[in-house]
Amino acid sequence: MLDLASDIVARATRLLFTDRDEPALWTISVHGRVVGTLLSEGGNRRLTWFGEADQRLVSYAGPLNDAEALAAALGTRLGLPVRLESLPT
C-alpha cells in the first residue's frame, strides 16, 4: 500500500513540475538502483547516465518532454520497470 501511495505522489509531482520553466531533476532507477538523471532547465531537458547504466538505456534518443512516457519507453527498451522520481531542486 505504501508503494502505491509513493507512486501516486511521485506521479503527481512529475505532472505538477514538468511544464514549468524552473529547473527540475528526476532520478532514473532500475531495481532500486539509480542509473541516471533527467534534468529540465530553461525549457531544455537532458539525460545523464552513470557508469553502470545498461547500454539499452544509454542509447535512448527519443523524446524527453513527458517523464511518464519516458519511464515507459525506457522500461520497454530494457524489458524491466524503470522508475523516475522527481527530486526537489
Buried (B, 14 or more C-beta within 10 A) or exposed (E): EEEEEEEEEBBEBBEEBBEEEEEBBBBBBBEEEBBBBBBBEEEEBEBEBEEEBBEEBEEBEEEBEBBEEBBBBBBEBBEEEBBBBBEEE
